[in-house]
Amino acid sequence: MQDELNHLHEQVSQLLGNHLGAWANDLMNTTAGHDDSRFLSVLHALLAMRSALAPLVSQTQDASHG
Protein backbone atom coordinates (compact mmCIF):
# COMPACT_ATOMS: atom_id res chain seq x y z
CA MET A 1 0.00 0.00 0.00
CA GLN A 2 2.83 2.41 0.83
CA ASP A 3 4.40 1.89 -2.61
CA GLU A 4 1.09 2.71 -4.29
CA LEU A 5 0.70 5.91 -2.24
CA ASN A 6 4.26 6.94 -3.03
CA HIS A 7 3.67 6.28 -6.73
CA LEU A 8 0.41 8.23 -6.73
CA HIS A 9 2.11 11.16 -4.97
CA GLU A 10 4.89 11.07 -7.57
CA GLN A 11 2.38 11.05 -10.44
CA VAL A 12 0.43 13.99 -9.01
CA SER A 13 3.69 15.90 -8.56
CA GLN A 14 4.63 15.18 -12.17
CA LEU A 15 1.18 16.29 -13.38
CA LEU A 16 1.58 19.48 -11.36
CA GLY A 17 4.91 20.22 -13.06
CA ASN A 18 3.47 19.45 -16.48
CA HIS A 19 0.48 21.67 -15.83
CA LEU A 20 2.64 24.59 -14.72
CA GLY A 21 4.74 24.18 -17.85
CA ALA A 22 1.66 24.14 -20.06
CA TRP A 23 0.32 27.23 -18.30
CA ALA A 24 3.60 29.08 -18.80
CA ASN A 25 3.63 28.09 -22.47
CA ASP A 26 0.06 29.29 -22.86
CA LEU A 27 0.92 32.62 -21.23
CA MET A 28 3.86 33.11 -23.58
CA ASN A 29 1.74 32.41 -26.68
CA THR A 30 -1.45 34.27 -25.78
CA THR A 31 -2.59 37.77 -26.59
CA ALA A 32 -4.34 40.16 -24.20
CA GLY A 33 -7.52 38.97 -22.56
CA HIS A 34 -6.11 35.64 -21.42
CA ASP A 35 -8.34 33.81 -18.91
CA ASP A 36 -6.44 31.89 -16.24
CA SER A 37 -9.49 30.48 -14.46
CA ARG A 38 -9.21 27.03 -16.07
CA PHE A 39 -5.51 26.78 -15.25
CA LEU A 40 -6.13 27.97 -11.70
CA SER A 41 -8.89 25.38 -11.20
CA VAL A 42 -6.62 22.54 -12.30
CA LEU A 43 -3.74 23.93 -10.23
CA HIS A 44 -5.95 24.06 -7.15
CA ALA A 45 -7.13 20.48 -7.67
CA LEU A 46 -3.60 19.12 -8.15
CA LEU A 47 -2.29 20.97 -5.10
CA ALA A 48 -5.19 19.65 -3.02
CA MET A 49 -4.46 16.07 -4.11
CA ARG A 50 -0.75 16.45 -3.41
CA SER A 51 -1.43 17.98 0.00
CA ALA A 52 -3.83 15.18 0.91
CA LEU A 53 -1.25 12.56 -0.06
CA ALA A 54 1.73 14.26 1.62
CA PRO A 55 1.15 12.90 5.15
CA LEU A 56 0.66 9.39 3.74
CA VAL A 57 3.90 9.07 1.77
CA SER A 58 7.27 8.08 3.16
CA GLN A 59 9.49 10.93 4.31
CA THR A 60 12.14 10.24 1.63
CA GLN A 61 9.53 10.37 -1.15
CA ASP A 62 8.04 13.61 0.13
CA ALA A 63 11.46 15.24 0.58
CA SER A 64 12.40 14.49 -3.02
CA HIS A 65 9.53 16.73 -4.20
CA GLY A 66 10.33 19.41 -1.67
PQR file with spaces between the fields and no chain letter, atoms N, CA, C, O and H, PARSE charges and radii, in Angstrom:
ATOM       1  N    MET     1       0.824   -1.200    0.000 -0.4000 1.5000
ATOM       2  CA   MET     1       0.000    0.000    0.000 -0.0000 2.0000
ATOM       3  C    MET     1       0.868    1.264    0.000  0.5500 1.7000
ATOM       4  O    MET     1       0.551    2.241   -0.678 -0.5500 1.4000
ATOM       5  N    GLN     2       1.956    1.235    0.762 -0.4000 1.5000
ATOM       6  CA   GLN     2       2.826    2.406    0.829 -0.0000 2.0000
ATOM       7  C    GLN     2       3.434    2.714   -0.536  0.5500 1.7000
ATOM       8  O    GLN     2       3.542    3.879   -0.919 -0.5500 1.4000
ATOM       9  H    GLN     2       2.213    0.441    1.313  0.4000 1.0000
ATOM      10  N    ASP     3       3.828    1.680   -1.267 -0.4000 1.5000
ATOM      11  CA   ASP     3       4.396    1.894   -2.606 -0.0000 2.0000
ATOM      12  C    ASP     3       3.383    2.554   -3.534  0.5500 1.7000
ATOM      13  O    ASP     3       3.735    3.433   -4.320 -0.5500 1.4000
ATOM      14  H    ASP     3       3.740    0.734   -0.956  0.4000 1.0000
ATOM      15  N    GLU     4       2.125    2.127   -3.442 -0.4000 1.5000
ATOM      16  CA   GLU     4       1.086    2.711   -4.288 -0.0000 2.0000
ATOM      17  C    GLU     4       0.863    4.177   -3.948  0.5500 1.7000
ATOM      18  O    GLU     4       0.691    5.003   -4.844 -0.5500 1.4000
ATOM      19  H    GLU     4       1.840    1.412   -2.804  0.4000 1.0000
ATOM      20  N    LEU     5       0.863    4.506   -2.657 -0.4000 1.5000
ATOM      21  CA   LEU     5       0.697    5.907   -2.240 -0.0000 2.0000
ATOM      22  C    LEU     5       1.873    6.751   -2.710  0.5500 1.7000
ATOM      23  O    LEU     5       1.695    7.870   -3.190 -0.5500 1.4000
ATOM      24  H    LEU     5       1.003    3.834   -1.930  0.4000 1.0000
ATOM      25  N    ASN     6       3.077    6.203   -2.568 -0.4000 1.5000
ATOM      26  CA   ASN     6       4.258    6.939   -3.027 -0.0000 2.0000
ATOM      27  C    ASN     6       4.194    7.179   -4.533  0.5500 1.7000
ATOM      28  O    ASN     6       4.518    8.266   -5.011 -0.5500 1.4000
ATOM      29  H    ASN     6       3.221    5.294   -2.178  0.4000 1.0000
ATOM      30  N    HIS     7       3.776    6.158   -5.273 -0.4000 1.5000
ATOM      31  CA   HIS     7       3.674    6.282   -6.734 -0.0000 2.0000
ATOM      32  C    HIS     7       2.601    7.305   -7.118  0.5500 1.7000
ATOM      33  O    HIS     7       2.810    8.108   -8.027 -0.5500 1.4000
ATOM      34  H    HIS     7       3.513    5.275   -4.884  0.4000 1.0000
ATOM      35  N    LEU     8       1.482    7.279   -6.450 -0.4000 1.5000
ATOM      36  CA   LEU     8       0.407    8.234   -6.729 -0.0000 2.0000
ATOM      37  C    LEU     8       0.872    9.660   -6.437  0.5500 1.7000
ATOM      38  O    LEU     8       0.600   10.573   -7.216 -0.5500 1.4000
ATOM      39  H    LEU     8       1.312    6.626   -5.712  0.4000 1.0000
ATOM      40  N    HIS     9       1.567    9.851   -5.328 -0.4000 1.5000
ATOM      41  CA   HIS     9       2.106   11.164   -4.974 -0.0000 2.0000
ATOM      42  C    HIS     9       3.083   11.643   -6.047  0.5500 1.7000
ATOM      43  O    HIS     9       3.068   12.812   -6.432 -0.5500 1.4000
ATOM      44  H    HIS     9       1.789    9.109   -4.695  0.4000 1.0000
ATOM      45  N    GLU    10       3.924   10.737   -6.522 -0.4000 1.5000
ATOM      46  CA   GLU    10       4.886   11.071   -7.571 -0.0000 2.0000
ATOM      47  C    GLU    10       4.178   11.460   -8.864  0.5500 1.7000
ATOM      48  O    GLU    10       4.582   12.415   -9.527 -0.5500 1.4000
ATOM      49  H    GLU    10       3.936    9.788   -6.209  0.4000 1.0000
ATOM      50  N    GLN    11       3.133   10.734   -9.224 -0.4000 1.5000
ATOM      51  CA   GLN    11       2.382   11.053  -10.445 -0.0000 2.0000
ATOM      52  C    GLN    11       1.689   12.399  -10.336  0.5500 1.7000
ATOM      53  O    GLN    11       1.695   13.171  -11.295 -0.5500 1.4000
ATOM      54  H    GLN    11       2.805    9.958   -8.685  0.4000 1.0000
ATOM      55  N    VAL    12       1.094   12.697   -9.194 -0.4000 1.5000
ATOM      56  CA   VAL    12       0.430   13.991   -9.007 -0.0000 2.0000
ATOM      57  C    VAL    12       1.459   15.119   -9.084  0.5500 1.7000
ATOM      58  O    VAL    12       1.192   16.171   -9.664 -0.5500 1.4000
ATOM      59  H    VAL    12       1.089   12.070   -8.415  0.4000 1.0000
ATOM      60  N    SER    13       2.634   14.894   -8.498 -0.4000 1.5000
ATOM      61  CA   SER    13       3.689   15.904   -8.560 -0.0000 2.0000
ATOM      62  C    SER    13       4.134   16.135   -9.995  0.5500 1.7000
ATOM      63  O    SER    13       4.372   17.274  -10.397 -0.5500 1.4000
ATOM      64  H    SER    13       2.851   14.039   -8.026  0.4000 1.0000
ATOM      65  N    GLN    14       4.249   15.061  -10.771 -0.4000 1.5000
ATOM      66  CA   GLN    14       4.626   15.183  -12.173 -0.0000 2.0000
ATOM      67  C    GLN    14       3.542   15.916  -12.967  0.5500 1.7000
ATOM      68  O    GLN    14       3.854   16.773  -13.795 -0.5500 1.4000
ATOM      69  H    GLN    14       4.056   14.136  -10.444  0.4000 1.0000
ATOM      70  N    LEU    15       2.280   15.586  -12.721 -0.4000 1.5000
ATOM      71  CA   LEU    15       1.184   16.293  -13.385 -0.0000 2.0000
ATOM      72  C    LEU    15       1.195   17.775  -13.035  0.5500 1.7000
ATOM      73  O    LEU    15       0.925   18.621  -13.887 -0.5500 1.4000
ATOM      74  H    LEU    15       2.027   14.890  -12.049  0.4000 1.0000
ATOM      75  N    LEU    16       1.502   18.083  -11.796 -0.4000 1.5000
ATOM      76  CA   LEU    16       1.582   19.476  -11.358 -0.0000 2.0000
ATOM      77  C    LEU    16       2.660   20.214  -12.149  0.5500 1.7000
ATOM      78  O    LEU    16       2.425   21.319  -12.637 -0.5500 1.4000
ATOM      79  H    LEU    16       1.721   17.395  -11.104  0.4000 1.0000
ATOM      80  N    GLY    17       3.840   19.606  -12.276 -0.4000 1.5000
ATOM      81  CA   GLY    17       4.909   20.218  -13.056 -0.0000 2.0000
ATOM      82  C    GLY    17       4.532   20.388  -14.516  0.5500 1.7000
ATOM      83  O    GLY    17       4.797   21.430  -15.116 -0.5500 1.4000
ATOM      84  H    GLY    17       4.030   18.708  -11.879  0.4000 1.0000
ATOM      85  N    ASN    18       3.913   19.365  -15.084 -0.4000 1.5000
ATOM      86  CA   ASN    18       3.474   19.450  -16.484 -0.0000 2.0000
ATOM      87  C    ASN    18       2.442   20.551  -16.677  0.5500 1.7000
ATOM      88  O    ASN    18       2.481   21.288  -17.663 -0.5500 1.4000
ATOM      89  H    ASN    18       3.697   18.519  -14.596  0.4000 1.0000
ATOM      90  N    HIS    19       1.526   20.655  -15.736 -0.4000 1.5000
ATOM      91  CA   HIS    19       0.476   21.674  -15.826 -0.0000 2.0000
ATOM      92  C    HIS    19       1.080   23.079  -15.746  0.5500 1.7000
ATOM      93  O    HIS    19       0.699   23.966  -16.510 -0.5500 1.4000
ATOM      94  H    HIS    19       1.493   20.056  -14.936  0.4000 1.0000
ATOM      95  N    LEU    20       2.012   23.275  -14.828 -0.4000 1.5000
ATOM      96  CA   LEU    20       2.643   24.594  -14.715 -0.0000 2.0000
ATOM      97  C    LEU    20       3.406   24.946  -15.984  0.5500 1.7000
ATOM      98  O    LEU    20       3.414   26.099  -16.414 -0.5500 1.4000
ATOM      99  H    LEU    20       2.321   22.554  -14.207  0.4000 1.0000
ATOM     100  N    GLY    21       4.047   23.945  -16.582 -0.4000 1.5000
ATOM     101  CA   GLY    21       4.743   24.179  -17.850 -0.0000 2.0000
ATOM     102  C    GLY    21       3.782   24.542  -18.969  0.5500 1.7000
ATOM     103  O    GLY    21       4.053   25.447  -19.759 -0.5500 1.4000
ATOM     104  H    GLY    21       4.040   23.008  -16.233  0.4000 1.0000
ATOM     105  N    ALA    22       2.665   23.841  -19.036 -0.4000 1.5000
ATOM     106  CA   ALA    22       1.657   24.136  -20.062 -0.0000 2.0000
ATOM     107  C    ALA    22       1.074   25.531  -19.855  0.5500 1.7000
ATOM     108  O    ALA    22       0.831   26.256  -20.820 -0.5500 1.4000
ATOM     109  H    ALA    22       2.445   23.106  -18.394  0.4000 1.0000
ATOM     110  N    TRP    23       0.852   25.901  -18.611 -0.4000 1.5000
ATOM     111  CA   TRP    23       0.316   27.228  -18.305 -0.0000 2.0000
ATOM     112  C    TRP    23       1.301   28.309  -18.731  0.5500 1.7000
ATOM     113  O    TRP    23       0.916   29.304  -19.346 -0.5500 1.4000
ATOM     114  H    TRP    23       1.049   25.313  -17.827  0.4000 1.0000
ATOM     115  N    ALA    24       2.570   28.109  -18.403 -0.4000 1.5000
ATOM     116  CA   ALA    24       3.597   29.079  -18.796 -0.0000 2.0000
ATOM     117  C    ALA    24       3.670   29.200  -20.319  0.5500 1.7000
ATOM     118  O    ALA    24       3.784   30.303  -20.853 -0.5500 1.4000
ATOM     119  H    ALA    24       2.883   27.301  -17.904  0.4000 1.0000
ATOM     120  N    ASN    25       3.604   28.074  -21.008 -0.4000 1.5000
ATOM     121  CA   ASN    25       3.627   28.086  -22.469 -0.0000 2.0000
ATOM     122  C    ASN    25       2.422   28.837  -23.021  0.5500 1.7000
ATOM     123  O    ASN    25       2.546   29.613  -23.968 -0.5500 1.4000
ATOM     124  H    ASN    25       3.511   27.177  -20.575  0.4000 1.0000
ATOM     125  N    ASP    26       1.269   28.605  -22.431 -0.4000 1.5000
ATOM     126  CA   ASP    26       0.057   29.294  -22.863 -0.0000 2.0000
ATOM     127  C    ASP    26       0.170   30.800  -22.649  0.5500 1.7000
ATOM     128  O    ASP    26      -0.259   31.590  -23.489 -0.5500 1.4000
ATOM     129  H    ASP    26       1.168   27.974  -21.661  0.4000 1.0000
ATOM     130  N    LEU    27       0.750   31.185  -21.519 -0.4000 1.5000
ATOM     131  CA   LEU    27       0.925   32.618  -21.231 -0.0000 2.0000
ATOM     132  C    LEU    27       1.860   33.279  -22.240  0.5500 1.7000
ATOM     133  O    LEU    27       1.646   34.423  -22.642 -0.5500 1.4000
ATOM     134  H    LEU    27       1.099   30.543  -20.836  0.4000 1.0000
ATOM     135  N    MET    28       2.894   32.551  -22.642 -0.4000 1.5000
ATOM     136  CA   MET    28       3.863   33.113  -23.584 -0.0000 2.0000
ATOM     137  C    MET    28       3.283   33.243  -24.993  0.5500 1.7000
ATOM     138  O    MET    28       3.751   34.070  -25.776 -0.5500 1.4000
ATOM     139  H    MET    28       3.068   31.622  -22.316  0.4000 1.0000
ATOM     140  N    ASN    29       2.276   32.441  -25.322 -0.4000 1.5000
ATOM     141  CA   ASN    29       1.745   32.412  -26.681 -0.0000 2.0000
ATOM     142  C    ASN    29       0.339   32.992  -26.796  0.5500 1.7000
ATOM     143  O    ASN    29      -0.351   32.748  -27.785 -0.5500 1.4000
ATOM     144  H    ASN    29       1.896   31.769  -24.686  0.4000 1.0000
ATOM     145  N    THR    30      -0.088   33.754  -25.798 -0.4000 1.5000
ATOM     146  CA   THR    30      -1.452   34.268  -25.782 -0.0000 2.0000
ATOM     147  C    THR    30      -1.443   35.786  -25.861  0.5500 1.7000
ATOM     148  O    THR    30      -0.547   36.446  -25.334 -0.5500 1.4000
ATOM     149  H    THR    30       0.473   33.952  -24.994  0.4000 1.0000
ATOM     150  N    THR    31      -2.435   36.316  -26.514 -0.4000 1.5000
ATOM     151  CA   THR    31      -2.591   37.770  -26.588 -0.0000 2.0000
ATOM     152  C    THR    31      -3.349   38.270  -25.363  0.5500 1.7000
ATOM     153  O    THR    31      -3.686   37.483  -24.479 -0.5500 1.4000
ATOM     154  H    THR    31      -3.163   35.780  -26.942  0.4000 1.0000
ATOM     155  N    ALA    32      -3.612   39.545  -25.308 -0.4000 1.5000
ATOM     156  CA   ALA    32      -4.338   40.157  -24.198 -0.0000 2.0000
ATOM     157  C    ALA    32      -5.709   39.504  -24.031  0.5500 1.7000
ATOM     158  O    ALA    32      -6.283   38.987  -24.990 -0.5500 1.4000
ATOM     159  H    ALA    32      -3.338   40.184  -26.026  0.4000 1.0000
ATOM     160  N    GLY    33      -6.215   39.533  -22.827 -0.4000 1.5000
ATOM     161  CA   GLY    33      -7.524   38.974  -22.555 -0.0000 2.0000
ATOM     162  C    GLY    33      -7.468   37.514  -22.148  0.5500 1.7000
ATOM     163  O    GLY    33      -8.490   36.828  -22.144 -0.5500 1.4000
ATOM     164  H    GLY    33      -5.749   39.953  -22.049  0.4000 1.0000
ATOM     165  N    HIS    34      -6.300   37.041  -21.812 -0.4000 1.5000
ATOM     166  CA   HIS    34      -6.107   35.644  -21.418 -0.0000 2.0000
ATOM     167  C    HIS    34      -6.874   35.348  -20.130  0.5500 1.7000
ATOM     168  O    HIS    34      -6.834   36.137  -19.187 -0.5500 1.4000
ATOM     169  H    HIS    34      -5.469   37.597  -21.815  0.4000 1.0000
ATOM     170  N    ASP    35      -7.569   34.219  -20.090 -0.4000 1.5000
ATOM     171  CA   ASP    35      -8.342   33.810  -18.905 -0.0000 2.0000
ATOM     172  C    ASP    35      -7.622   32.653  -18.215  0.5500 1.7000
ATOM     173  O    ASP    35      -7.481   31.569  -18.781 -0.5500 1.4000
ATOM     174  H    ASP    35      -7.603   33.577  -20.856  0.4000 1.0000
ATOM     175  N    ASP    36      -7.172   32.896  -16.996 -0.4000 1.5000
ATOM     176  CA   ASP    36      -6.435   31.891  -16.238 -0.0000 2.0000
ATOM     177  C    ASP    36      -7.319   31.013  -15.366  0.5500 1.7000
ATOM     178  O    ASP    36      -6.798   30.153  -14.656 -0.5500 1.4000
ATOM     179  H    ASP    36      -7.287   33.777  -16.536  0.4000 1.0000
ATOM     180  N    SER    37      -8.621   31.194  -15.391 -0.4000 1.5000
ATOM     181  CA   SER    37      -9.490   30.477  -14.462 -0.0000 2.0000
ATOM     182  C    SER    37      -9.405   28.962  -14.620  0.5500 1.7000
ATOM     183  O    SER    37      -9.427   28.235  -13.627 -0.5500 1.4000
ATOM     184  H    SER    37      -9.044   31.893  -15.968  0.4000 1.0000
ATOM     185  N    ARG    38      -9.310   28.484  -15.844 -0.4000 1.5000
ATOM     186  CA   ARG    38      -9.212   27.031  -16.065 -0.0000 2.0000
ATOM     187  C    ARG    38      -7.897   26.502  -15.495  0.5500 1.7000
ATOM     188  O    ARG    38      -7.876   25.475  -14.818 -0.5500 1.4000
ATOM     189  H    ARG    38      -9.292   29.074  -16.651  0.4000 1.0000
ATOM     190  N    PHE    39      -6.800   27.208  -15.773 -0.4000 1.5000
ATOM     191  CA   PHE    39      -5.506   26.785  -15.252 -0.0000 2.0000
ATOM     192  C    PHE    39      -5.479   26.831  -13.727  0.5500 1.7000
ATOM     193  O    PHE    39      -4.914   25.947  -13.084 -0.5500 1.4000
ATOM     194  H    PHE    39      -6.817   28.043  -16.324  0.4000 1.0000
ATOM     195  N    LEU    40      -6.089   27.860  -13.157 -0.4000 1.5000
ATOM     196  CA   LEU    40      -6.127   27.971  -11.704 -0.0000 2.0000
ATOM     197  C    LEU    40      -6.967   26.860  -11.072  0.5500 1.7000
ATOM     198  O    LEU    40      -6.623   26.363   -9.999 -0.5500 1.4000
ATOM     199  H    LEU    40      -6.547   28.578  -13.680  0.4000 1.0000
ATOM     200  N    SER    41      -8.045   26.471  -11.711 -0.4000 1.5000
ATOM     201  CA   SER    41      -8.886   25.379  -11.204 -0.0000 2.0000
ATOM     202  C    SER    41      -8.114   24.063  -11.167  0.5500 1.7000
ATOM     203  O    SER    41      -8.160   23.335  -10.176 -0.5500 1.4000
ATOM     204  H    SER    41      -8.325   26.874  -12.583  0.4000 1.0000
ATOM     205  N    VAL    42      -7.412   23.768  -12.244 -0.4000 1.5000
ATOM     206  CA   VAL    42      -6.621   22.537  -12.296 -0.0000 2.0000
ATOM     207  C    VAL    42      -5.479   22.608  -11.283  0.5500 1.7000
ATOM     208  O    VAL    42      -5.208   21.628  -10.589 -0.5500 1.4000
ATOM     209  H    VAL    42      -7.375   24.359  -13.050  0.4000 1.0000
ATOM     210  N    LEU    43      -4.815   23.748  -11.194 -0.4000 1.5000
ATOM     211  CA   LEU    43      -3.744   23.925  -10.226 -0.0000 2.0000
ATOM     212  C    LEU    43      -4.246   23.675   -8.814  0.5500 1.7000
ATOM     213  O    LEU    43      -3.598   22.968   -8.042 -0.5500 1.4000
ATOM     214  H    LEU    43      -5.036   24.544  -11.758  0.4000 1.0000
ATOM     215  N    HIS    44      -5.370   24.236   -8.476 -0.4000 1.5000
ATOM     216  CA   HIS    44      -5.952   24.062   -7.148 -0.0000 2.0000
ATOM     217  C    HIS    44      -6.248   22.584   -6.874  0.5500 1.7000
ATOM     218  O    HIS    44      -5.966   22.084   -5.784 -0.5500 1.4000
ATOM     219  H    HIS    44      -5.896   24.810   -9.104  0.4000 1.0000
ATOM     220  N    ALA    45      -6.806   21.898   -7.847 -0.4000 1.5000
ATOM     221  CA   ALA    45      -7.130   20.479   -7.675 -0.0000 2.0000
ATOM     222  C    ALA    45      -5.870   19.635   -7.476  0.5500 1.7000
ATOM     223  O    ALA    45      -5.835   18.768   -6.603 -0.5500 1.4000
ATOM     224  H    ALA    45      -7.035   22.304   -8.732  0.4000 1.0000
ATOM     225  N    LEU    46      -4.837   19.885   -8.283 -0.4000 1.5000
ATOM     226  CA   LEU    46      -3.599   19.123   -8.151 -0.0000 2.0000
ATOM     227  C    LEU    46      -2.905   19.392   -6.822  0.5500 1.7000
ATOM     228  O    LEU    46      -2.383   18.472   -6.193 -0.5500 1.4000
ATOM     229  H    LEU    46      -4.865   20.589   -8.992  0.4000 1.0000
ATOM     230  N    LEU    47      -2.899   20.647   -6.399 -0.4000 1.5000
ATOM     231  CA   LEU    47      -2.293   20.974   -5.104 -0.0000 2.0000
ATOM     232  C    LEU    47      -3.060   20.331   -3.947  0.5500 1.7000
ATOM     233  O    LEU    47      -2.458   19.883   -2.971 -0.5500 1.4000
ATOM     234  H    LEU    47      -3.324   21.394   -6.910  0.4000 1.0000
ATOM     235  N    ALA    48      -4.371   20.289   -4.058 -0.4000 1.5000
ATOM     236  CA   ALA    48      -5.186   19.652   -3.019 -0.0000 2.0000
ATOM     237  C    ALA    48      -4.894   18.155   -2.935  0.5500 1.7000
ATOM     238  O    ALA    48      -4.783   17.596   -1.844 -0.5500 1.4000
ATOM     239  H    ALA    48      -4.860   20.653   -4.850  0.4000 1.0000
ATOM     240  N    MET    49      -4.771   17.508   -4.104 -0.4000 1.5000
ATOM     241  CA   MET    49      -4.457   16.069   -4.107 -0.0000 2.0000
ATOM     242  C    MET    49      -3.074   15.821   -3.525  0.5500 1.7000
ATOM     243  O    MET    49      -2.888   14.896   -2.733 -0.5500 1.4000
ATOM     244  H    MET    49      -4.862   17.962   -4.990  0.4000 1.0000
ATOM     245  N    ARG    50      -2.118   16.631   -3.908 -0.4000 1.5000
ATOM     246  CA   ARG    50      -0.748   16.450   -3.412 -0.0000 2.0000
ATOM     247  C    ARG    50      -0.691   16.702   -1.908  0.5500 1.7000
ATOM     248  O    ARG    50       0.007   15.988   -1.188 -0.5500 1.4000
ATOM     249  H    ARG    50      -2.269   17.382   -4.551  0.4000 1.0000
ATOM     250  N    SER    51      -1.406   17.693   -1.437 -0.4000 1.5000
ATOM     251  CA   SER    51      -1.431   17.980    0.002 -0.0000 2.0000
ATOM     252  C    SER    51      -2.093   16.860    0.789  0.5500 1.7000
ATOM     253  O    SER    51      -1.657   16.526    1.891 -0.5500 1.4000
ATOM     254  H    SER    51      -1.973   18.273   -2.022  0.4000 1.0000
ATOM     255  N    ALA    52      -3.138   16.286    0.227 -0.4000 1.5000
ATOM     256  CA   ALA    52      -3.828   15.178    0.907 -0.0000 2.0000
ATOM     257  C    ALA    52      -2.939   13.941    0.984  0.5500 1.7000
ATOM     258  O    ALA    52      -2.995   13.190    1.957 -0.5500 1.4000
ATOM     259  H    ALA    52      -3.492   16.558   -0.668  0.4000 1.0000
ATOM     260  N    LEU    53      -2.127   13.733   -0.036 -0.4000 1.5000
ATOM     261  CA   LEU    53      -1.253   12.559   -0.057 -0.0000 2.0000
ATOM     262  C    LEU    53       0.015   12.750    0.771  0.5500 1.7000
ATOM     263  O    LEU    53       0.600   11.770    1.232 -0.5500 1.4000
ATOM     264  H    LEU    53      -2.082   14.343   -0.828  0.4000 1.0000
ATOM     265  N    ALA    54       0.444   13.979    0.964 -0.4000 1.5000
ATOM     266  CA   ALA    54       1.726   14.256    1.617 -0.0000 2.0000
ATOM     267  C    ALA    54       1.900   13.551    2.964  0.5500 1.7000
ATOM     268  O    ALA    54       2.960   12.965    3.190 -0.5500 1.4000
ATOM     269  H    ALA    54      -0.031   14.776    0.590  0.4000 1.0000
ATOM     270  N    PRO    55       0.928   13.574    3.862 -0.5600 1.5000
ATOM     271  CA   PRO    55       1.149   12.897    5.151  0.2800 2.0000
ATOM     272  C    PRO    55       1.170   11.364    5.037  0.5500 1.7000
ATOM     273  O    PRO    55       1.567   10.679    5.979 -0.5500 1.4000
ATOM     274  N    LEU    56       0.751   10.839    3.906 -0.4000 1.5000
ATOM     275  CA   LEU    56       0.660    9.385    3.738 -0.0000 2.0000
ATOM     276  C    LEU    56       1.877    8.773    3.061  0.5500 1.7000
ATOM     277  O    LEU    56       2.042    7.553    3.068 -0.5500 1.4000
ATOM     278  H    LEU    56       0.428   11.395    3.141  0.4000 1.0000
ATOM     279  N    VAL    57       2.730    9.606    2.477 -0.4000 1.5000
ATOM     280  CA   VAL    57       3.896    9.075    1.774 -0.0000 2.0000
ATOM     281  C    VAL    57       5.093    9.022    2.708  0.5500 1.7000
ATOM     282  O    VAL    57       5.137    9.708    3.729 -0.5500 1.4000
ATOM     283  H    VAL    57       2.596   10.597    2.471  0.4000 1.0000
ATOM     284  N    SER    58       6.064    8.194    2.338 -0.4000 1.5000
ATOM     285  CA   SER    58       7.265    8.084    3.157 -0.0000 2.0000
ATOM     286  C    SER    58       8.016    9.410    3.141  0.5500 1.7000
ATOM     287  O    SER    58       7.901   10.186    2.192 -0.5500 1.4000
ATOM     288  H    SER    58       6.028    7.636    1.509  0.4000 1.0000
ATOM     289  N    GLN    59       8.767    9.660    4.171 -0.4000 1.5000
ATOM     290  CA   GLN    59       9.493   10.927    4.306 -0.0000 2.0000
ATOM     291  C    GLN    59      10.486   11.139    3.165  0.5500 1.7000
ATOM     292  O    GLN    59      10.632   12.266    2.692 -0.5500 1.4000
ATOM     293  H    GLN    59       8.861    9.030    4.942  0.4000 1.0000
ATOM     294  N    THR    60      11.172   10.087    2.708 -0.4000 1.5000
ATOM     295  CA   THR    60      12.142   10.244    1.627 -0.0000 2.0000
ATOM     296  C    THR    60      11.461   10.610    0.326  0.5500 1.7000
ATOM     297  O    THR    60      11.997   11.400   -0.451 -0.5500 1.4000
ATOM     298  H    THR    60      11.053    9.171    3.093  0.4000 1.0000
ATOM     299  N    GLN    61      10.283   10.046    0.072 -0.4000 1.5000
ATOM     300  CA   GLN    61       9.529   10.374   -1.148 -0.0000 2.0000
ATOM     301  C    GLN    61       9.071   11.814   -1.119  0.5500 1.7000
ATOM     302  O    GLN    61       9.201   12.528   -2.114 -0.5500 1.4000
ATOM     303  H    GLN    61       9.848    9.404    0.703  0.4000 1.0000
ATOM     304  N    ASP    62       8.535   12.252    0.009 -0.4000 1.5000
ATOM     305  CA   ASP    62       8.039   13.614    0.132 -0.0000 2.0000
ATOM     306  C    ASP    62       9.176   14.624    0.024  0.5500 1.7000
ATOM     307  O    ASP    62       9.013   15.676   -0.596 -0.5500 1.4000
ATOM     308  H    ASP    62       8.430   11.672    0.817  0.4000 1.0000
ATOM     309  N    ALA    63      10.317   14.319    0.615 -0.4000 1.5000
ATOM     310  CA   ALA    63      11.457   15.241    0.580 -0.0000 2.0000
ATOM     311  C    ALA    63      11.992   15.412   -0.831  0.5500 1.7000
ATOM     312  O    ALA    63      12.514   16.475   -1.167 -0.5500 1.4000
ATOM     313  H    ALA    63      10.450   13.465    1.119  0.4000 1.0000
ATOM     314  N    SER    64      11.872   14.383   -1.663 -0.4000 1.5000
ATOM     315  CA   SER    64      12.398   14.487   -3.023 -0.0000 2.0000
ATOM     316  C    SER    64      11.589   15.452   -3.875  0.5500 1.7000
ATOM     317  O    SER    64      12.067   15.896   -4.919 -0.5500 1.4000
ATOM     318  H    SER    64      11.447   13.520   -1.390  0.4000 1.0000
ATOM     319  N    HIS    65      10.375   15.788   -3.454 -0.4000 1.5000
ATOM     320  CA   HIS    65       9.526   16.728   -4.201 -0.0000 2.0000
ATOM     321  C    HIS    65       9.390   18.053   -3.485  0.5500 1.7000
ATOM     322  O    HIS    65       8.591   18.905   -3.876 -0.5500 1.4000
ATOM     323  H    HIS    65       9.987   15.427   -2.606  0.4000 1.0000
ATOM     324  N    GLY    66      10.174   18.223   -2.433 -0.4000 1.5000
ATOM     325  CA   GLY    66      10.327   19.408   -1.668 -0.0000 2.0000
ATOM     326  C    GLY    66       9.282   20.326   -1.405  0.5500 1.7000
ATOM     327  O    GLY    66       9.499   21.332   -0.730 -0.5500 1.4000
ATOM     328  H    GLY    66      10.823   17.531   -2.116  0.4000 1.0000
